[in-house]
Amino acid sequence: MDPFVRRFVRSSLVWLGIGVLIGVSMAFWPAAALVYRPAHAHANLLGFVSMMIFGVAYHVIPRFAGTPLHSRRLAALHVWVANAGLALLVGGWILRASLPGAGMAVLRAGAAVSAVGAGLFVYNLWRTLDASATAAAGWRPAAQAQGPVRKGSAPGALQPRSEGLKDPVQ
């Protein structure tokens, strides 16, 4: 399992714990803790659910598609961006209860950072699936072809693929 996949799965478990703690506090002190409902929802949905989806998707989509992930570096960056954005979001919701102005500033920053993280995910998987579509059609750039390029073909011309798809993680 790739390190960024492991980090997404572990962070999802941490966010689940945070969401549960906020939820338990809301159950014991409903009048005082009701203002933390958005923090509870974000910790559980963006934290546990989304982080788990990110991790599982980064692990399985390249295998299902039969091509390597477009950018492992981008996926590793995504872990940090997504968790920083979510920490700002949850912190902003909590801070907003006592300091509305500062809480809203933190909340807006968290929303922007979280949106960047989601964009990284979409871009990385989209490019992975684009590579998969090209591979499924049986074509790839000649520069990537194994063996000699056919005589008379231009550099970078598309050549039919002669071998089957291999597991990209092997």
KEKE-3310 file (N, C-alpha, C; in steps of 0.2 Angstrom, whole numbers, plus 5000, padded with zeros to 4 digits):
npx = (5004:5003:5011:5004:4991:4989:4991:4979:4969:4972:4971:4957:4952:4956:4949:4936:4936:4937:4925:4916:4919:4915:4901:4897:4899:4889:4878:4878:4879:4868:4862:4872:4882:4876:4879:4890:4887:4889:4903:4904:4897:4906:4918:4914:4909:4917:4929:4930:4922:4926:4940:4943:4937:4945:4958:4955:4951:4963:4970:4963:4958:4969:4972:4960:4959:4970:4982:4996:4994:4992:5000:5010:5016:5007:4996:5002:5004:4990:4985:4990:4985:4971:4969:4973:4965:4952:4955:4955:4942:4934:4940:4936:4922:4920:4927:4919:4908:4912:4920:4914:4919:4933:4931:4924:4933:4943:4935:4932:4945:4948:4938:4942:4955:4951:4944:4954:4961:4951:4951:4964:4963:4952:4959:4970:4965:4957:4966:4973:4962:4961:4973:4971:4960:4967:4976:4967:4962:4972:4983:4998:5010:5024:5036:5035:5034:5038:5053:5060:5055:5044:5050:5050:5041:5036:5044:5036:5024:5009:5008:5002:4998:5007:5008:4999:4990:4998:4999:5000:5006:5016)
npy = (4994:5011:5025:5037:5032:5025:5035:5043:5034:5032:5045:5047:5038:5045:5057:5052:5048:5061:5067:5058:5061:5075:5073:5065:5074:5083:5075:5074:5087:5095:5108:5117:5112:5112:5121:5116:5107:5109:5107:5094:5087:5090:5084:5071:5068:5075:5072:5058:5050:5056:5056:5043:5038:5045:5038:5025:5026:5030:5019:5008:5013:5015:5001:4995:5002:4998:5006:5015:5027:5044:5054:5052:5060:5071:5065:5063:5076:5080:5073:5081:5094:5092:5087:5099:5108:5103:5103:5117:5120:5113:5119:5132:5131:5128:5139:5149:5149:5156:5167:5175:5183:5180:5166:5164:5169:5159:5148:5151:5151:5137:5131:5136:5130:5116:5115:5116:5104:5095:5098:5094:5080:5076:5080:5072:5059:5060:5062:5049:5041:5045:5041:5027:5025:5028:5017:5006:5007:5002:5009:5018:5031:5030:5033:5027:5014:4997:4989:4990:5005:5005:5004:5019:5026:5041:5049:5049:5045:5036:5019:5002:4992:4978:4969:4963:4971:4975:4973:4989:4991:4982)
npz = (5000:4996:5003:5004:5003:5014:5024:5021:5025:5038:5043:5040:5050:5062:5060:5061:5075:5080:5076:5082:5096:5096:5093:5105:5115:5111:5114:5128:5132:5126:5124:5126:5116:5104:5094:5089:5079:5065:5064:5069:5059:5048:5052:5052:5039:5029:5034:5040:5030:5017:5017:5018:5006:4997:5000:4997:4984:4978:4979:4973:4960:4950:4949:4944:4932:4926:4924:4929:4943:4939:4946:4959:4967:4968:4974:4986:4991:4991:5002:5013:5010:5010:5023:5030:5026:5030:5044:5046:5043:5052:5064:5062:5062:5076:5082:5078:5086:5098:5094:5082:5070:5068:5067:5056:5046:5047:5044:5030:5025:5027:5019:5006:5005:5006:4994:4985:4988:4984:4971:4967:4968:4959:4947:4947:4947:4935:4925:4927:4923:4909:4904:4905:4896:4884:4884:4884:4872:4865:4860:4861:4864:4853:4859:4871:4868:4869:4863:4846:4836:4822:4806:4796:4804:4812:4825:4841:4835:4836:4841:4839:4853:4859:4869:4883:4896:4911:4929:4937:4949:4951)
capx = (5000:5007:5011:4998:4985:4989:4990:4972:4965:4973:4968:4950:4950:4957:4943:4930:4937:4935:4918:4912:4919:4910:4894:4896:4898:4883:4873:4879:4877:4865:4861:4879:4886:4872:4882:4896:4884:4893:4910:4903:4896:4912:4923:4912:4908:4923:4935:4930:4920:4930:4947:4942:4936:4952:4963:4953:4951:4970:4973:4960:4957:4974:4972:4954:4960:4976:4987:4998:4992:4995:5005:5010:5018:5001:4992:5005:5002:4983:4984:4991:4981:4964:4968:4974:4958:4947:4956:4953:4935:4932:4942:4932:4915:4921:4929:4914:4904:4914:4923:4911:4923:4939:4929:4922:4939:4946:4931:4933:4951:4947:4934:4946:4960:4948:4942:4960:4962:4946:4953:4970:4960:4949:4964:4974:4961:4955:4972:4974:4957:4963:4978:4967:4956:4971:4978:4962:4961:4977:4988:5002:5015:5030:5042:5034:5033:5044:5056:5061:5050:5044:5054:5046:5036:5038:5045:5030:5018:5005:5009:4998:5001:5008:5008:4994:4991:5001:4997:5004:5010:5021)
capy = (5000:5017:5029:5042:5029:5023:5041:5044:5029:5033:5052:5046:5036:5051:5061:5048:5049:5068:5067:5055:5065:5080:5070:5063:5080:5086:5071:5075:5094:5097:5115:5121:5110:5112:5126:5113:5103:5109:5104:5087:5085:5091:5080:5064:5068:5077:5069:5051:5048:5058:5054:5035:5038:5047:5033:5019:5027:5030:5012:5004:5015:5013:4994:4994:5005:4995:5010:5018:5033:5049:5058:5050:5066:5075:5062:5064:5083:5080:5071:5087:5099:5090:5087:5105:5112:5101:5106:5124:5120:5111:5124:5138:5130:5128:5145:5154:5149:5161:5173:5174:5186:5175:5159:5165:5170:5152:5144:5153:5148:5130:5130:5137:5124:5110:5115:5115:5097:5091:5099:5089:5073:5076:5081:5066:5053:5061:5060:5042:5037:5047:5036:5021:5025:5027:5010:5001:5007:4998:5013:5022:5034:5026:5034:5022:5007:4993:4987:4996:5008:5002:5009:5024:5029:5047:5049:5051:5042:5030:5012:4997:4989:4971:4965:4964:4976:4973:4977:4994:4991:4977)
capz = (5000:4995:5010:5004:5004:5022:5027:5020:5029:5045:5044:5041:5057:5066:5059:5064:5082:5082:5075:5088:5102:5096:5094:5112:5119:5109:5117:5135:5134:5120:5124:5125:5111:5098:5090:5086:5074:5058:5065:5070:5052:5043:5054:5050:5032:5025:5038:5039:5023:5011:5017:5017:4999:4994:5001:4994:4977:4975:4979:4968:4953:4945:4948:4940:4926:4922:4922:4936:4945:4935:4949:4966:4971:4969:4979:4993:4992:4992:5009:5017:5008:5012:5030:5033:5024:5035:5051:5046:5042:5059:5069:5060:5065:5083:5084:5076:5092:5103:5090:5075:5065:5067:5065:5049:5042:5047:5040:5023:5023:5026:5013:5000:5005:5005:4987:4981:4989:4980:4964:4966:4968:4953:4942:4947:4944:4928:4921:4927:4918:4903:4902:4905:4890:4879:4885:4882:4864:4862:4857:4866:4860:4851:4864:4877:4866:4870:4857:4841:4832:4815:4801:4793:4808:4815:4833:4844:4832:4840:4839:4842:4859:4857:4875:4888:4902:4917:4935:4938:4955:4952)
cpx = (5004:5006:5005:4992:4984:4988:4982:4968:4966:4970:4960:4948:4951:4951:4937:4930:4935:4928:4914:4913:4915:4903:4893:4895:4892:4877:4873:4877:4874:4864:4867:4882:4882:4876:4888:4893:4888:4900:4909:4902:4902:4917:4921:4912:4914:4929:4935:4928:4924:4937:4947:4941:4942:4957:4961:4953:4958:4973:4970:4959:4962:4974:4966:4956:4966:4982:4990:4995:4995:5001:5005:5012:5012:4997:4995:5004:4995:4982:4985:4987:4974:4964:4969:4968:4953:4949:4954:4946:4932:4933:4938:4925:4915:4922:4923:4909:4905:4917:4920:4916:4929:4937:4927:4928:4943:4942:4931:4939:4951:4943:4938:4951:4957:4946:4948:4962:4958:4948:4959:4967:4957:4954:4968:4971:4959:4960:4974:4969:4958:4968:4975:4964:4961:4974:4973:4960:4967:4983:4991:5007:5021:5036:5041:5034:5039:5047:5057:5055:5050:5047:5049:5041:5039:5039:5038:5023:5015:5007:5005:5002:5001:5007:5002:4995:4994:4999:5002:5008:5015:5028)
cpy = (5006:5021:5034:5038:5027:5030:5044:5040:5031:5040:5051:5043:5041:5055:5058:5049:5056:5069:5064:5058:5071:5078:5068:5069:5083:5082:5073:5082:5097:5105:5119:5119:5110:5116:5122:5107:5103:5106:5097:5084:5085:5085:5073:5064:5069:5073:5061:5048:5050:5056:5046:5034:5039:5041:5027:5020:5027:5023:5008:5006:5014:5005:4992:4996:5002:5000:5013:5025:5039:5052:5055:5056:5071:5072:5063:5071:5083:5078:5077:5092:5098:5090:5094:5109:5110:5103:5113:5124:5119:5116:5130:5137:5131:5135:5150:5154:5155:5167:5172:5177:5181:5168:5159:5165:5163:5148:5145:5150:5141:5128:5130:5131:5118:5109:5113:5107:5093:5092:5094:5082:5072:5076:5074:5060:5054:5059:5053:5039:5039:5042:5029:5020:5024:5020:5005:5001:5004:5002:5017:5026:5030:5027:5029:5015:5003:4990:4992:4998:5006:5007:5013:5028:5035:5046:5052:5048:5037:5024:5007:4994:4981:4967:4967:4969:4972:4976:4982:4995:4986:4979)
cpz = (5000:5002:5010:5005:5011:5026:5027:5024:5036:5047:5044:5047:5062:5066:5062:5072:5084:5081:5080:5094:5102:5097:5101:5116:5117:5113:5125:5137:5128:5119:5122:5118:5104:5092:5086:5081:5068:5059:5066:5063:5047:5045:5052:5042:5028:5028:5037:5032:5017:5011:5016:5009:4995:4994:4997:4986:4974:4975:4974:4961:4948:4944:4943:4933:4922:4921:4929:4937:4942:4939:4957:4970:4973:4974:4986:4995:4994:5000:5014:5016:5011:5020:5033:5032:5029:5042:5052:5047:5049:5064:5068:5063:5072:5085:5083:5082:5097:5100:5083:5069:5063:5065:5058:5044:5042:5043:5032:5021:5022:5020:5006:4999:5003:4997:4983:4982:4984:4973:4962:4965:4961:4947:4941:4944:4937:4924:4921:4922:4911:4900:4901:4898:4884:4878:4882:4875:4861:4859:4863:4862:4859:4856:4870:4875:4867:4864:4852:4838:4825:4811:4797:4797:4811:4822:4836:4841:4836:4837:4842:4848:4857:4863:4879:4893:4908:4924:4937:4944:4956:4949)
residu = (MET:ASP:PRO:PHE:VAL:ARG:ARG:PHE:VAL:ARG:SER:SER:LEU:VAL:TRP:LEU:GLY:ILE:GLY:VAL:LEU:ILE:GLY:VAL:SER:MET:ALA:PHE:TRP:PRO:ALA:ALA:ALA:LEU:VAL:TYR:ARG:PRO:ALA:HIS:ALA:HIS:ALA:ASN:LEU:LEU:GLY:PHE:VAL:SER:MET:MET:ILE:PHE:GLY:VAL:ALA:TYR:HIS:VAL:ILE:PRO:ARG:PHE:ALA:GLY:THR:PRO:LEU:HIS:SER:ARG:ARG:LEU:ALA:ALA:LEU:HIS:VAL:TRP:VAL:ALA:ASN:ALA:GLY:LEU:ALA:LEU:LEU:VAL:GLY:GLY:TRP:ILE:LEU:ARG:ALA:SER:LEU:PRO:GLY:ALA:GLY:MET:ALA:VAL:LEU:ARG:ALA:GLY:ALA:ALA:VAL:SER:ALA:VAL:GLY:ALA:GLY:LEU:PHE:VAL:TYR:ASN:LEU:TRP:ARG:THR:LEU:ASP:ALA:SER:ALA:THR:ALA:ALA:ALA:GLY:TRP:ARG:PRO:ALA:ALA:GLN:ALA:GLN:GLY:PRO:VAL:ARG:LYS:GLY:SER:ALA:PRO:GLY:ALA:LEU:GLN:PRO:ARG:SER:GLU:GLY:LEU:LYS:ASP:PRO:VAL:GLN)
# end
